[in-house]
Amino acid sequence: MAKDLEITLLFDIYGEMLTQKQRDFITYYYDDDLSLSEIAENEGITRQGVRDSIKRAEAQLLDFEAHLGLKRKFDELRQGLREIEDMTEIIREVNLRTILSREINDAVSRIHSVVKLLGEE
């Protein structure tokens, strides 16, 4: 079972929709980097039981994303903010080379501030 950044991101979004035991196992496995055997020993269950619970939780996280698409929407929003940021830099540079409008510079600065605010996690 490869430790997957995708699962970690989905867990951040949808983790509260899992059972407490599934949340614990995902946290132990992905965040605390415990092995299946270590989790099993700590929880007093079999290694297979831990593996099955983690696999079910991973499947549920993927299913939540397939139905709700919150991570996809977040990724699209982040990409859009990057594009807006890139465009504000182009506008700022053109403004500096040509008309030197204070209003354009102020607007670009406001756009930059909004993008930064929206992009904070």
KOLPADO-279594 format. One line per 10 residues: their letters; for each residue y negated, z negated, x negated of N, C-alpha, C, O. Coordinates in nm, 2 decimals. Example, Ala and Ser with C-alpha at 12.3 -4.5 7.8 and 13.67 -1.06 7.14 Angstrom:
<rs>
as	0.57/-0.78/-1.32/0.45/-0.78/-1.23/0.33/-0.78/-1.32/0.33/-0.85/-1.42 ~ 0.22/-0.71/-1.28/0.11/-0.71/-1.37/0.00/-0.79/-1.29/-0.11/-0.80/-1.34
</rs>
This chain:
<rs>
makdleitll	0.12/0.00/-0.09/0.00/0.00/0.00/-0.12/0.00/-0.09/-0.15/-0.10/-0.16 ~ -0.19/0.11/-0.09/-0.31/0.12/-0.18/-0.43/0.04/-0.11/-0.45/0.05/0.01 ~ -0.50/-0.03/-0.20/-0.62/-0.10/-0.15/-0.73/0.00/-0.13/-0.77/0.07/-0.22 ~ -0.78/0.01/-0.01/-0.86/0.12/0.04/-1.00/0.08/0.08/-1.01/-0.01/0.16 ~ -1.10/0.14/0.02/-1.24/0.11/0.05/-1.27/0.14/0.20/-1.34/0.07/0.26 ~ -1.20/0.25/0.25/-1.22/0.29/0.39/-1.18/0.17/0.48/-1.25/0.14/0.58 ~ -1.07/0.11/0.46/-1.03/0.00/0.54/-1.12/-0.12/0.53/-1.16/-0.18/0.63 ~ -1.17/-0.15/0.41/-1.27/-0.25/0.39/-1.40/-0.23/0.47/-1.45/-0.32/0.54 ~ -1.44/-0.10/0.47/-1.56/-0.07/0.55/-1.54/-0.08/0.70/-1.62/-0.13/0.78 ~ -1.42/-0.03/0.74/-1.39/-0.04/0.88/-1.37/-0.19/0.93/-1.41/-0.22/1.04
fdiygemltq	-1.32/-0.27/0.84/-1.30/-0.41/0.87/-1.44/-0.48/0.89/-1.46/-0.56/0.97 ~ -1.54/-0.43/0.80/-1.67/-0.49/0.82/-1.73/-0.45/0.96/-1.80/-0.53/1.02 ~ -1.70/-0.34/1.01/-1.75/-0.29/1.14/-1.67/-0.35/1.26/-1.73/-0.40/1.35 ~ -1.54/-0.34/1.25/-1.45/-0.37/1.36/-1.37/-0.50/1.35/-1.29/-0.53/1.43 ~ -1.39/-0.57/1.24/-1.30/-0.68/1.21/-1.29/-0.79/1.32/-1.18/-0.84/1.34 ~ -1.40/-0.81/1.39/-1.39/-0.91/1.50/-1.30/-0.87/1.61/-1.27/-0.95/1.70 ~ -1.26/-0.74/1.62/-1.18/-0.70/1.73/-1.03/-0.72/1.69/-0.94/-0.70/1.78 ~ -1.00/-0.77/1.57/-0.86/-0.80/1.53/-0.83/-0.95/1.57/-0.92/-1.02/1.60 ~ -0.70/-0.98/1.56/-0.67/-1.12/1.58/-0.71/-1.20/1.46/-0.74/-1.15/1.35 ~ -0.72/-1.33/1.48/-0.76/-1.42/1.36/-0.66/-1.40/1.25/-0.70/-1.40/1.13
kqrdfityyy	-0.53/-1.40/1.28/-0.43/-1.38/1.17/-0.45/-1.25/1.10/-0.44/-1.25/0.98 ~ -0.47/-1.14/1.17/-0.49/-1.01/1.11/-0.62/-1.02/1.02/-0.62/-0.96/0.91 ~ -0.72/-1.08/1.07/-0.85/-1.09/0.99/-0.82/-1.17/0.86/-0.86/-1.13/0.75 ~ -0.75/-1.28/0.88/-0.71/-1.36/0.76/-0.63/-1.27/0.66/-0.67/-1.27/0.54 ~ -0.53/-1.21/0.70/-0.45/-1.13/0.61/-0.52/-1.01/0.54/-0.51/-0.99/0.42 ~ -0.61/-0.95/0.62/-0.69/-0.84/0.56/-0.78/-0.90/0.46/-0.80/-0.84/0.35 ~ -0.84/-1.01/0.49/-0.93/-1.08/0.39/-0.86/-1.12/0.27/-0.91/-1.09/0.16 ~ -0.74/-1.18/0.28/-0.67/-1.22/0.17/-0.63/-1.10/0.08/-0.64/-1.10/-0.04 ~ -0.59/-1.00/0.15/-0.53/-0.88/0.08/-0.64/-0.80/0.01/-0.64/-0.76/-0.10 ~ -0.75/-0.76/0.09/-0.85/-0.68/0.04/-0.97/-0.75/-0.03/-1.01/-0.70/-0.14
dddlslseia	-1.01/-0.86/0.02/-1.13/-0.93/-0.04/-1.08/-1.02/-0.15/-1.14/-1.03/-0.26 ~ -0.98/-1.10/-0.12/-0.93/-1.20/-0.22/-0.83/-1.14/-0.32/-0.80/-1.21/-0.42 ~ -0.79/-1.02/-0.30/-0.70/-0.95/-0.39/-0.56/-1.02/-0.41/-0.51/-1.02/-0.52 ~ -0.51/-1.09/-0.30/-0.38/-1.15/-0.31/-0.28/-1.05/-0.28/-0.30/-0.95/-0.21 ~ -0.16/-1.07/-0.35/-0.05/-0.98/-0.32/0.02/-1.02/-0.19/-0.01/-1.13/-0.13 ~ 0.10/-0.93/-0.14/0.17/-0.96/-0.01/0.26/-1.08/-0.03/0.27/-1.17/0.06 ~ 0.32/-1.10/-0.15/0.40/-1.22/-0.17/0.32/-1.34/-0.18/0.36/-1.45/-0.13 ~ 0.20/-1.34/-0.24/0.12/-1.46/-0.24/0.07/-1.50/-0.10/0.07/-1.62/-0.07 ~ 0.03/-1.40/-0.02/-0.01/-1.43/0.12/0.11/-1.49/0.19/0.09/-1.59/0.26 ~ 0.23/-1.43/0.18/0.35/-1.48/0.25/0.38/-1.62/0.21/0.41/-1.70/0.30
enegitrqgv	0.37/-1.65/0.08/0.40/-1.79/0.04/0.30/-1.89/0.09/0.33/-1.99/0.14 ~ 0.17/-1.85/0.09/0.06/-1.94/0.14/0.07/-1.96/0.29/0.04/-2.06/0.34 ~ 0.12/-1.86/0.36/0.13/-1.86/0.51/0.26/-1.91/0.56/0.28/-1.93/0.68 ~ 0.36/-1.92/0.47/0.49/-1.96/0.52/0.57/-1.86/0.60/0.65/-1.89/0.69 ~ 0.54/-1.73/0.57/0.62/-1.62/0.64/0.67/-1.53/0.54/0.65/-1.54/0.42 ~ 0.74/-1.43/0.58/0.80/-1.33/0.49/0.70/-1.23/0.44/0.60/-1.21/0.51 ~ 0.73/-1.17/0.33/0.64/-1.07/0.27/0.64/-0.95/0.37/0.53/-0.89/0.39 ~ 0.75/-0.92/0.43/0.76/-0.81/0.53/0.67/-0.84/0.65/0.60/-0.75/0.70 ~ 0.67/-0.97/0.69/0.58/-1.01/0.80/0.43/-0.99/0.77/0.36/-0.94/0.86 ~ 0.40/-1.02/0.65/0.26/-1.00/0.61/0.23/-0.85/0.60/0.12/-0.80/0.65
rdsikraeaq	0.32/-0.77/0.54/0.30/-0.63/0.53/0.28/-0.56/0.67/0.19/-0.48/0.69 ~ 0.37/-0.60/0.76/0.36/-0.55/0.90/0.23/-0.58/0.97/0.17/-0.50/1.03 ~ 0.19/-0.70/0.95/0.06/-0.75/1.01/-0.06/-0.67/0.96/-0.14/-0.63/1.03 ~ -0.06/-0.65/0.82/-0.17/-0.58/0.76/-0.16/-0.43/0.81/-0.27/-0.37/0.84 ~ -0.04/-0.37/0.81/-0.03/-0.23/0.85/-0.08/-0.21/1.00/-0.14/-0.12/1.03 ~ -0.04/-0.31/1.09/-0.09/-0.30/1.23/-0.24/-0.31/1.23/-0.30/-0.24/1.31 ~ -0.29/-0.40/1.15/-0.44/-0.42/1.15/-0.51/-0.30/1.10/-0.61/-0.25/1.16 ~ -0.46/-0.24/0.99/-0.51/-0.11/0.94/-0.51/0.00/1.05/-0.61/0.07/1.06 ~ -0.40/0.01/1.12/-0.38/0.11/1.22/-0.48/0.09/1.33/-0.54/0.18/1.38 ~ -0.50/-0.04/1.37/-0.60/-0.07/1.47/-0.74/-0.03/1.43/-0.82/0.02/1.51
lldfeahlgl	-0.77/-0.07/1.31/-0.91/-0.03/1.25/-0.93/0.12/1.26/-1.04/0.16/1.30 ~ -0.83/0.19/1.22/-0.84/0.34/1.22/-0.85/0.39/1.36/-0.93/0.49/1.39 ~ -0.78/0.33/1.45/-0.79/0.37/1.59/-0.92/0.34/1.65/-0.98/0.42/1.73 ~ -0.98/0.22/1.62/-1.11/0.18/1.67/-1.21/0.29/1.62/-1.30/0.33/1.70 ~ -1.20/0.33/1.50/-1.30/0.43/1.44/-1.28/0.56/1.51/-1.37/0.63/1.54 ~ -1.15/0.60/1.54/-1.12/0.73/1.60/-1.18/0.73/1.74/-1.23/0.84/1.79 ~ -1.18/0.62/1.81/-1.24/0.61/1.95/-1.39/0.59/1.95/-1.46/0.64/2.04 ~ -1.44/0.50/1.87/-1.58/0.46/1.87/-1.67/0.53/1.78/-1.78/0.56/1.81 ~ -1.61/0.57/1.66/-1.69/0.64/1.56/-1.81/0.57/1.50/-1.91/0.64/1.46 ~ -1.81/0.44/1.50/-1.93/0.37/1.45/-1.96/0.40/1.30/-2.07/0.41/1.25
krkfdelrqg	-1.85/0.40/1.22/-1.87/0.42/1.08/-1.92/0.57/1.05/-2.00/0.59/0.97 ~ -1.86/0.66/1.12/-1.91/0.80/1.11/-2.05/0.81/1.15/-2.13/0.88/1.08 ~ -2.10/0.75/1.26/-2.24/0.75/1.30/-2.32/0.68/1.19/-2.43/0.73/1.16 ~ -2.28/0.57/1.13/-2.35/0.50/1.03/-2.37/0.59/0.91/-2.47/0.60/0.85 ~ -2.26/0.66/0.87/-2.26/0.75/0.75/-2.36/0.87/0.78/-2.43/0.91/0.69 ~ -2.36/0.92/0.90/-2.45/1.03/0.94/-2.60/0.98/0.93/-2.68/1.05/0.88 ~ -2.62/0.86/0.98/-2.75/0.80/0.98/-2.80/0.78/0.83/-2.91/0.81/0.80 ~ -2.71/0.73/0.75/-2.75/0.71/0.61/-2.78/0.84/0.54/-2.87/0.85/0.46 ~ -2.70/0.94/0.57/-2.72/1.08/0.51/-2.86/1.13/0.56/-2.93/1.19/0.48 ~ -2.89/1.12/0.69/-3.01/1.16/0.74/-3.13/1.09/0.68/-3.23/1.15/0.65
lreiedmtei	-3.12/0.96/0.65/-3.22/0.89/0.59/-3.25/0.93/0.44/-3.36/0.94/0.40 ~ -3.14/0.97/0.37/-3.15/1.02/0.24/-3.22/1.16/0.24/-3.31/1.18/0.16 ~ -3.19/1.24/0.34/-3.26/1.37/0.35/-3.41/1.35/0.38/-3.49/1.42/0.33 ~ -3.44/1.26/0.47/-3.58/1.23/0.50/-3.65/1.18/0.38/-3.77/1.22/0.35 ~ -3.59/1.09/0.30/-3.65/1.04/0.18/-3.67/1.16/0.08/-3.78/1.16/0.02 ~ -3.58/1.25/0.07/-3.60/1.36/-0.02/-3.71/1.45/0.03/-3.79/1.50/-0.06 ~ -3.72/1.47/0.15/-3.83/1.55/0.21/-3.97/1.49/0.19/-4.07/1.56/0.16 ~ -3.97/1.35/0.20/-4.10/1.29/0.18/-4.15/1.30/0.03/-4.27/1.32/0.00 ~ -4.05/1.30/-0.06/-4.09/1.33/-0.20/-4.14/1.47/-0.22/-4.24/1.49/-0.30 ~ -4.08/1.56/-0.16/-4.13/1.70/-0.17/-4.27/1.71/-0.11/-4.36/1.77/-0.17
irevnlrtil	-4.30/1.65/0.00/-4.43/1.66/0.07/-4.53/1.59/-0.02/-4.64/1.64/-0.04 ~ -4.49/1.47/-0.08/-4.58/1.40/-0.17/-4.62/1.49/-0.29/-4.74/1.49/-0.33 ~ -4.52/1.55/-0.35/-4.55/1.63/-0.47/-4.64/1.75/-0.43/-4.73/1.78/-0.51 ~ -4.61/1.82/-0.32/-4.69/1.93/-0.28/-4.83/1.89/-0.25/-4.93/1.96/-0.29 ~ -4.85/1.78/-0.19/-4.98/1.72/-0.16/-5.06/1.69/-0.29/-5.17/1.72/-0.30 ~ -4.99/1.64/-0.39/-5.06/1.61/-0.51/-5.10/1.73/-0.59/-5.20/1.74/-0.65 ~ -5.02/1.84/-0.58/-5.05/1.96/-0.65/-5.15/2.05/-0.58/-5.21/2.14/-0.64 ~ -5.17/2.03/-0.45/-5.25/2.12/-0.37/-5.37/2.05/-0.31/-5.48/2.04/-0.37 ~ -5.36/2.00/-0.19/-5.48/1.96/-0.11/-5.52/1.82/-0.13/-5.63/1.78/-0.10 ~ -5.44/1.73/-0.19/-5.47/1.59/-0.21/-5.52/1.52/-0.09/-5.63/1.45/-0.09
sreindavsr	-5.45/1.53/0.02/-5.49/1.47/0.15/-5.45/1.32/0.15/-5.33/1.29/0.13 ~ -5.54/1.24/0.17/-5.51/1.09/0.18/-5.43/1.07/0.30/-5.34/0.98/0.30 ~ -5.46/1.14/0.41/-5.38/1.12/0.53/-5.23/1.15/0.52/-5.14/1.08/0.56 ~ -5.21/1.27/0.45/-5.07/1.31/0.42/-5.01/1.20/0.33/-4.89/1.16/0.35 ~ -5.07/1.16/0.23/-5.02/1.06/0.14/-4.99/0.93/0.21/-4.88/0.87/0.19 ~ -5.08/0.88/0.30/-5.05/0.76/0.38/-4.93/0.78/0.47/-4.85/0.69/0.49 ~ -4.93/0.90/0.54/-4.81/0.92/0.63/-4.68/0.92/0.55/-4.58/0.87/0.60 ~ -4.68/0.99/0.44/-4.56/0.99/0.35/-4.52/0.85/0.31/-4.40/0.81/0.32 ~ -4.62/0.77/0.28/-4.59/0.63/0.24/-4.53/0.55/0.36/-4.44/0.47/0.34 ~ -4.59/0.57/0.48/-4.53/0.51/0.60/-4.39/0.55/0.63/-4.30/0.47/0.66
ihsvvkllge	-4.37/0.68/0.62/-4.23/0.73/0.64/-4.13/0.67/0.54/-4.02/0.63/0.57 ~ -4.18/0.67/0.41/-4.09/0.61/0.31/-4.06/0.46/0.34/-3.95/0.42/0.33 ~ -4.16/0.38/0.39/-4.14/0.24/0.43/-4.04/0.23/0.54/-3.95/0.14/0.54 ~ -4.05/0.31/0.64/-3.96/0.31/0.76/-3.82/0.35/0.71/-3.72/0.28/0.76 ~ -3.80/0.45/0.63/-3.67/0.49/0.58/-3.61/0.37/0.50/-3.49/0.34/0.52 ~ -3.69/0.31/0.42/-3.64/0.20/0.34/-3.59/0.08/0.43/-3.49/0.02/0.41 ~ -3.67/0.05/0.53/-3.64/-0.05/0.63/-3.51/-0.02/0.70/-3.42/-0.11/0.72 ~ -3.50/0.10/0.75/-3.38/0.14/0.83/-3.25/0.15/0.74/-3.14/0.13/0.79 ~ -3.27/0.18/0.61/-3.16/0.19/0.52/-3.11/0.06/0.46/-3.00/0.06/0.40 ~ -3.18/-0.05/0.49/-3.13/-0.18/0.44/-3.01/-0.22/0.52/-3.01/-0.20/0.64
e	-2.91/-0.28/0.45/-2.79/-0.32/0.52/-2.79/-0.47/0.53/-2.69/-0.53/0.59
</rs>
